[in-house]
Amino acid sequence: MSPKTAAQNKQIRAESKQRIMEAAFKLIAKKGYESTSVAMIATQAGVSKGLLYNYFKSKEELVKALVMSAMSEADSVLDELRNNDPKIMLKNVFKGFFKEMREHHDHWRLITELTFKIDKFDFVHDIVTSKLNEYVSLLEGLLTQIEYPNSLGEARIIAALFDGIGIQSLIIKNDYPLDEMEKYLIKKYCK
């Protein structure tokens, strides 16, 4: 058997790191941060604890990578929703939010789990605050363009509604009226 090339080794490392992150994501979203050990994550990922620590110095560093990855994915989704018409863009934001709620429920579970432990993770506070400000600014800009009164206040209300809908949906699960809420928000803000 011939030795692996640098490109093959890089690919193997990337795949191992991704498996670790996926295992951590699933376990923390399901069991919570405190109830998930590094050993559990390594076992779920099919790697040794030593290999896990080769990629991440601590469980906290791994969680930070998960949060950064989730935020990056959210930004990518938002980029796909962009439109020059502010009403269409705002409608796309609502549709995108509810689509994410339906298809990536575990993302909300993880972010919610970590948010409720905000005192434990300074980086979560910093990241969430930064992203919230970005999203509120985007919403405010769209609402200003469509001449919605008090666009900053309404943008903050929409952000709070998203948080509330996310939490209620996590608790109530399939009984939460996601479809009704989506239609209501689109009708209220995108008329």
RATA-V124622 format. One record per residue. N is the residue number from 1. SS is DSSP state (H for helix, E for strand, L for the rest). OMEGA is omega in degrees with one decimal (none if undefined). BURIAL is # if it has 24 or more other ideal C-beta (glycine too) atoms within 12 Angstrom, else .. Layout:
# RATA-V124622
n/ss/omega/burial
N/SS/OMEGA/BURIAL
N/SS/OMEGA/BURIAL
This chain:
# RATA-V124622
n/ss/omega/burial
1/L/-178.6/.
2/L/-179.9/.
3/L/179.8/.
4/L/177.0/.
5/L/177.4/.
6/H/179.4/.
7/H/178.4/.
8/H/177.7/.
9/H/178.5/.
10/H/178.8/.
11/H/179.1/.
12/H/178.8/.
13/H/179.9/.
14/H/179.2/.
15/H/177.8/.
16/H/179.6/#
17/H/179.3/#
18/H/177.8/.
19/H/178.6/#
20/H/-179.5/#
21/H/179.0/#
22/H/178.9/#
23/H/179.3/#
24/H/-179.7/#
25/H/-178.1/#
26/H/-177.2/.
27/H/-178.4/#
28/H/178.4/#
29/H/-177.2/#
30/H/-171.7/.
31/H/-175.6/.
32/L/-176.1/.
33/L/-176.0/#
34/L/-176.8/.
35/L/-179.3/.
36/L/179.6/#
37/L/175.6/.
38/H/178.7/#
39/H/178.4/.
40/H/-179.8/#
41/H/-179.3/#
42/H/179.5/#
43/H/-179.8/.
44/H/-178.8/#
45/H/-178.9/#
46/L/178.6/.
47/L/176.2/#
48/L/175.3/.
49/H/179.8/.
50/H/178.8/.
51/H/177.8/.
52/H/179.8/#
53/H/174.3/.
54/H/-178.8/.
55/H/-176.5/#
56/L/-176.2/#
57/L/-176.8/.
58/L/175.8/.
59/H/179.1/#
60/H/178.1/.
61/H/176.8/.
62/H/178.6/#
63/H/178.1/#
64/H/177.6/#
65/H/178.1/#
66/H/-180.0/#
67/H/179.5/#
68/H/178.6/#
69/H/179.3/#
70/H/179.3/#
71/H/177.6/#
72/H/176.8/.
73/H/178.7/#
74/H/178.0/#
75/H/178.5/.
76/H/178.1/.
77/H/-179.8/#
78/H/177.6/#
79/H/179.0/.
80/H/-176.8/.
81/H/-173.8/#
82/L/178.0/.
83/L/-179.2/.
84/L/177.7/.
85/L/-175.2/.
86/H/178.3/#
87/H/178.1/.
88/H/178.9/.
89/H/179.4/#
90/H/176.5/#
91/H/177.7/#
92/H/178.2/#
93/H/178.5/#
94/H/-180.0/#
95/H/179.0/#
96/H/178.2/#
97/H/-177.1/#
98/H/175.1/#
99/H/177.5/.
100/H/179.0/#
101/H/-178.6/#
102/H/-170.1/.
103/H/-176.0/.
104/L/-177.9/.
105/H/-178.5/#
106/H/176.5/#
107/H/178.6/#
108/H/-179.8/#
109/H/-179.6/#
110/H/-178.3/#
111/H/178.3/#
112/H/178.0/#
113/H/-177.3/#
114/H/179.5/#
115/H/179.1/#
116/L/176.3/.
117/L/-172.3/.
118/L/179.2/.
119/L/-179.5/.
120/L/-174.3/.
121/L/177.7/#
122/H/-176.9/.
123/H/178.3/.
124/H/178.1/#
125/H/-177.2/.
126/H/-178.7/.
127/H/-177.8/#
128/H/178.7/#
129/H/179.7/.
130/H/-178.7/.
131/H/178.7/#
132/H/178.6/#
133/H/177.5/.
134/H/-176.8/.
135/H/177.6/#
136/H/178.4/#
137/H/177.5/.
138/H/-179.9/#
139/H/178.9/#
140/H/178.8/#
141/H/179.3/.
142/H/-179.7/#
143/H/176.6/#
144/H/-179.6/.
145/H/179.3/.
146/L/175.7/#
147/L/175.7/.
148/L/-178.0/#
149/L/178.9/.
150/L/-173.2/.
151/H/178.9/#
152/H/178.1/.
153/H/179.6/.
154/H/177.9/#
155/H/177.7/#
156/H/177.5/.
157/H/179.8/.
158/H/178.4/#
159/H/178.5/#
160/H/176.4/.
161/H/177.8/#
162/H/178.3/#
163/H/-179.2/#
164/H/178.1/.
165/H/178.8/#
166/H/-178.8/#
167/H/-179.9/.
168/H/178.6/.
169/H/176.7/#
170/H/-177.2/#
171/H/-173.7/.
172/H/178.8/.
173/H/-173.0/.
174/H/179.0/.
175/H/179.2/.
176/L/-175.8/.
177/L/-179.0/.
178/H/-178.2/#
179/H/180.0/.
180/H/-179.8/.
181/H/178.0/#
182/H/179.9/#
183/H/-178.7/.
184/H/-177.6/.
185/H/178.4/#
186/H/-179.8/#
187/H/-176.6/.
188/H/-171.4/.
189/H/-172.3/#
190/L/-177.8/#
191/L/none/.
